[in-house]
Amino acid sequence: MARKNFSCSSTLFLVLLAVGSFFATYNLLTMAVHYKTVNSQGLSYDPVVEMPDNMKRARGDKALFHVALTATDAPYSKWQCRIMYYWYKKMKDKAGSEMGKFTRILHSGQPDNLMDEIPTFVVYPLPSGLDRGYIVLNRPWAFVQWLENATIEEEYILMAEPDHIFVNPLPNLARGEFPAGFPFFYIKPAENEKIIRKYFPKENGPVNNVDPIGNSPVIIRKDLLEKIAPTWMNVSLRMKDDPETDKAFGWVLEMYAYAVASALHGVQHILRKDFMLQPPWDLETGKRFIIHYTYGCDYTMKGELTYGKIGEWRFDKRSHLRGPPPRNLPLPPPGVPESVVTLVKMVNEATANIPNWDTT
């Protein structure tokens, strides 16, 4: 596999991130309505699919999982990885945790300045031009290379992302051949059956065999992921090459590809709403395990959410594309939900304790 040309300009990178921001904003506004519906039904913590009774583990048994996330060598990715790794170390050995070792899968093709700080495995990016400006297409290819070449001691793997923060110790939510995933309301295989059938033919089963998930967060047995990952990569590339699919799925195309690839291998997930929360729409951390800070948090100084409009107070990771946020970010004003306050406090704690923070 030839090395990718690494001379892409920072301007192009920022343009690509801006495209991603557009889709995230769209999802954010849609989620506002969805969130109210979900909470009115009292579903905020209940798993969508319960684990099979015969797969429940005896108390005291541990099944460690390896924490793995894919990343680039851009400053935007680096500072998120540093915060994520800080909280991994804080939560790893706490009661209830089944976290094993940690790997940042760096798909830039060459080492960077975080190699000594974060356990890292360097893999190649896709050949130049193959991702067609869709950066996350490198994710499945990165996992394929890592699974083929790395020594992974744990039986299970958590696929995570740089903008994840462990807010509670995370147990292994998977059970044997049933991985655990988070149900995203905007992944709707049944509503997109015409497109899904291009990759998941009727002879493979009903369309609802395709779970409403992405690849992250997912805890999955390593041998299952070794089977799924090459298919995930190939389906992602096929979807990107199909104009109808590319237009319909947009920034979440690679998420649909993982869901389809899993279904093609007959793998269905235990769907856990308590796996993750996403401020500002999830108002409390509660007993959930991961904060995903993909959405901007914008408020008036009276604590009123401004729904995608830049607020008088804000926290948005996209405000820090070129470098890390400063230490000691101002806390939200009174009236802002606990989840947002907790997020900012956790970012501040991490940045205060990570050496040489400003040099990311």
C-alpha positions in Angstrom: 0.0 0.0 0.0 1.6 3.3 -1.1 1.9 6.1 1.4 -0.6 8.9 1.0 0.8 12.3 0.1 0.7 14.2 3.4 1.0 17.7 1.9 -2.7 18.6 2.1 -3.0 22.2 3.2 -4.5 23.1 6.6 -7.0 25.2 4.7 -8.4 22.1 2.9 -8.6 20.3 6.2 -10.5 23.1 7.8 -12.9 23.2 4.8 -13.6 19.4 5.3 -14.2 19.9 9.0 -16.6 22.7 8.2 -18.6 20.3 6.0 -18.7 18.0 8.9 -19.9 20.8 11.2 -22.8 21.4 8.8 -24.1 17.9 9.2 -23.5 17.9 12.9 -25.6 21.1 13.2 -28.4 19.5 11.1 -28.4 16.5 13.5 -28.3 18.8 16.5 -31.4 20.7 15.4 -33.2 17.5 14.6 -32.2 15.9 17.9 -33.9 18.8 19.8 -37.3 17.5 18.8 -36.3 13.8 19.2 -34.9 14.4 22.6 -38.1 15.7 24.0 -40.0 12.8 22.5 -37.7 10.2 24.0 -37.8 11.7 27.5 -41.5 12.2 27.4 -41.7 8.4 27.0 -39.4 7.8 29.9 -36.8 6.0 27.8 -33.7 7.9 28.7 -31.8 5.0 30.4 -33.5 1.8 29.3 -31.7 -0.4 26.8 -33.6 -0.8 23.6 -32.6 -4.4 23.3 -32.1 -6.4 26.6 -29.1 -8.7 26.8 -30.1 -12.4 26.4 -30.6 -14.1 29.8 -28.2 -16.9 28.9 -25.4 -14.5 28.2 -25.5 -12.7 31.6 -22.2 -13.2 33.4 -21.8 -14.4 36.9 -21.0 -11.6 39.4 -17.3 -11.2 39.9 -16.4 -12.4 36.4 -14.4 -9.9 34.3 -14.1 -9.6 30.6 -11.6 -6.9 29.8 -11.9 -4.9 26.6 -9.2 -3.0 24.8 -10.0 0.7 24.2 -9.2 1.7 20.6 -9.9 5.0 18.8 -8.8 6.2 15.4 -7.2 9.6 15.0 -5.3 11.9 12.7 -2.1 14.0 13.5 -4.1 17.3 13.2 -4.1 19.5 16.2 -7.9 19.2 16.4 -7.7 15.5 16.8 -4.7 15.6 19.1 -6.2 17.7 21.9 -9.3 15.6 22.0 -7.3 12.4 22.2 -5.2 13.8 25.1 -8.4 14.6 27.1 -9.9 11.2 26.2 -6.8 9.4 27.4 -6.6 11.4 30.6 -10.1 10.3 31.6 -9.4 6.7 30.5 -6.5 6.6 33.0 -8.7 8.1 35.7 -11.6 5.6 35.2 -9.6 2.4 34.2 -9.0 1.0 37.7 -12.2 2.2 39.4 -14.8 -0.3 40.7 -17.0 -1.5 37.9 -14.5 -0.8 35.1 -13.5 -3.6 32.7 -11.2 -1.4 30.7 -8.0 -3.1 29.5 -5.2 -1.5 27.6 -5.5 1.6 25.3 -4.5 2.3 21.7 -4.7 5.4 19.6 -4.8 4.1 16.0 -3.0 6.9 14.1 -3.9 6.8 10.4 -1.5 9.5 9.3 1.1 6.9 8.2 3.9 8.4 10.4 4.6 9.0 14.1 3.7 12.3 15.8 4.6 14.1 19.0 2.1 12.2 21.2 3.8 8.8 20.7 5.4 8.9 24.2 2.2 10.2 25.9 -0.5 8.0 24.4 -0.1 4.3 23.4 -0.2 4.6 19.6 -0.2 2.2 16.7 0.6 3.9 13.3 -1.2 2.7 10.2 -1.5 4.0 6.6 -4.3 6.2 5.4 -6.2 5.3 2.3 -4.4 6.1 -0.9 -4.5 9.7 -1.9 -8.0 10.7 -3.3 -9.7 7.4 -2.3 -11.5 9.0 0.6 -12.8 11.7 -1.8 -12.7 14.3 1.0 -14.6 12.1 3.5 -12.0 11.8 6.2 -13.7 9.2 8.3 -13.5 6.6 5.5 -10.0 6.0 6.9 -11.5 4.6 10.1 -12.5 1.1 8.8 -9.2 0.8 6.9 -7.3 1.8 10.1 -9.1 -0.9 12.1 -8.4 -3.5 9.4 -4.6 -2.8 9.6 -4.5 -2.7 13.4 -6.4 -6.0 13.8 -4.1 -7.7 11.3 -0.8 -6.4 12.7 -1.1 -5.5 16.4 -0.9 -7.8 19.4 -4.2 -7.3 21.3 -4.4 -9.3 24.5 -8.0 -8.6 25.4 -10.9 -10.7 24.0 -13.1 -7.6 23.5 -12.6 -4.2 21.9 -14.3 -0.9 22.5 -14.3 1.3 19.4 -14.3 4.8 20.7 -13.6 8.3 19.3 -11.4 11.3 20.3 -14.5 13.3 21.5 -15.5 10.7 24.1 -15.0 11.3 27.8 -15.5 8.5 30.3 -17.8 10.0 32.9 -18.3 6.7 34.8 -16.3 3.5 35.0 -17.3 1.4 31.9 -18.1 -2.3 32.3 -18.1 -4.7 29.4 -21.7 -4.3 28.0 -21.2 -7.0 25.3 -22.1 -10.6 25.9 -20.4 -13.2 23.8 -21.6 -13.0 20.2 -23.8 -10.0 21.0 -21.8 -6.8 20.9 -23.1 -3.7 22.6 -23.8 -0.5 20.7 -25.5 2.9 21.1 -28.7 3.5 19.1 -28.5 6.8 17.1 -32.0 8.1 16.3 -30.8 9.4 12.9 -29.6 6.0 11.7 -32.8 4.7 10.2 -32.3 1.5 8.0 -36.0 0.9 7.6 -36.7 4.4 6.3 -33.9 4.0 3.9 -34.7 0.4 2.8 -34.3 1.2 -0.9 -30.7 2.3 -0.4 -29.9 -0.3 2.2 -31.0 -3.1 -0.2 -28.2 -2.2 -2.5 -25.8 -3.6 0.1 -28.0 -5.8 2.2 -30.1 -7.9 -0.3 -33.5 -9.4 0.7 -32.0 -12.9 0.8 -29.9 -11.7 3.8 -33.0 -11.1 5.9 -35.3 -8.3 6.9 -34.0 -4.7 6.8 -34.5 -4.4 10.6 -31.5 -6.8 11.0 -29.5 -3.7 10.3 -29.0 -2.1 13.7 -29.5 1.7 14.1 -25.9 2.2 15.1 -22.5 3.4 14.0 -19.2 1.7 14.9 -18.7 3.9 17.9 -19.3 3.4 20.7 -19.3 -0.4 20.3 -17.9 -3.1 22.5 -17.4 -6.2 20.4 -15.5 -9.5 20.6 -12.3 -9.3 18.7 -12.9 -12.3 16.5 -16.2 -10.8 15.3 -14.6 -7.4 14.5 -11.9 -9.2 12.5 -14.6 -10.6 10.3 -16.7 -7.4 10.1 -13.9 -4.8 9.6 -12.9 -5.7 5.9 -16.6 -5.8 5.0 -17.1 -2.5 6.7 -14.3 -1.0 4.7 -15.6 -2.3 1.4 -19.2 -1.3 2.0 -18.0 2.2 3.0 -16.1 2.6 -0.2 -19.0 1.2 -2.3 -21.4 3.6 -0.6 -19.2 6.6 -1.2 -18.9 5.6 -4.9 -22.7 5.6 -5.2 -24.1 9.1 -5.7 -27.6 8.2 -4.4 -26.2 6.6 -1.2 -23.6 9.4 -0.7 -26.3 12.1 -1.0 -28.7 10.3 1.3 -26.3 9.3 4.1 -23.8 12.2 3.9 -21.6 12.6 7.0 -23.0 9.4 8.6 -22.3 7.2 5.6 -19.5 5.3 7.4 -21.9 4.6 10.3 -24.5 3.0 8.0 -21.6 1.0 6.5 -20.7 -0.5 9.8 -24.3 -1.3 10.6 -24.8 -3.0 7.2 -21.5 -4.9 7.5 -22.4 -6.3 10.9 -25.8 -7.5 9.6 -24.1 -9.1 6.6 -22.2 -11.2 9.1 -25.3 -12.0 11.1 -24.2 -9.9 14.0 -26.8 -8.0 16.0 -26.0 -5.6 18.9 -27.5 -5.1 22.3 -28.6 -1.5 22.0 -27.8 0.5 25.1 -29.1 4.0 25.5 -27.1 4.3 28.7 -23.8 3.7 26.8 -23.5 7.4 26.0 -25.0 10.9 26.5 -24.7 13.8 24.1 -25.0 17.3 25.6 -26.8 19.6 25.3 -29.7 17.4 24.6 -29.1 14.8 27.3 -29.5 16.9 30.4 -27.9 14.7 33.1 -25.0 12.4 33.2 -26.7 10.0 35.6 -25.4 6.4 35.3 -24.3 6.7 31.7 -20.8 6.0 30.8 -19.5 8.3 28.0 -20.0 11.9 27.2 -19.9 12.5 23.5 -19.3 16.2 22.9 -20.0 16.3 19.2 -22.7 19.0 19.4 -22.1 22.7 20.2 -23.5 24.0 23.5 -24.8 27.5 23.1 -26.7 29.4 25.8 -27.7 32.9 26.8 -26.4 34.2 30.1 -29.8 33.3 31.5 -29.1 29.6 30.8 -31.4 29.4 27.7 -30.3 27.1 24.9 -30.1 28.9 21.6 -30.5 25.9 19.2 -27.6 26.2 16.8 -27.2 29.9 17.1 -24.0 31.1 18.7 -24.7 31.9 22.3 -23.4 34.4 24.8 -21.8 31.4 26.4 -20.6 28.5 24.3 -18.6 25.4 24.2 -18.1 23.8 20.8 -15.1 21.7 19.9 -15.1 23.2 16.4 -14.1 26.5 17.9 -10.6 24.9 18.4 -9.8 23.5 15.0 -6.2 24.9 14.9 -5.2 24.1 18.4 -6.3 23.1 21.9 -8.8 25.1 24.0 -7.3 27.2 26.7 -7.1 26.0 30.2 -9.7 27.0 32.7 -12.7 27.5 30.4 -15.5 29.6 31.9 -18.2 27.5 33.4 -21.7 27.8 32.0 -24.1 30.3 33.5 -26.8 29.3 36.0 -29.6 27.2 34.6 -27.5 25.3 32.1 -28.0 21.5 32.4 -25.8 19.4 34.6 -24.4 17.5 31.6 -22.9 20.6 30.1 -21.5 21.8 33.4 -19.9 18.4 34.0 -18.5 18.3 30.4 -16.7 21.7 30.9 -15.5 20.8 34.4 -14.0 17.5 33.0 -12.3 19.3 30.1 -10.9 21.8 32.6 -9.6 19.1 34.9 -7.9 17.3 32.1 -6.3 20.4 30.6 -5.1 21.6 34.0 -3.3 18.3 34.6 -1.9 17.4 31.2 1.7 18.6 30.9 2.6 21.0 28.1 -1.1 21.4 27.2 -0.6 24.4 24.9 1.9 22.6 22.7 -0.6 20.1 21.3 
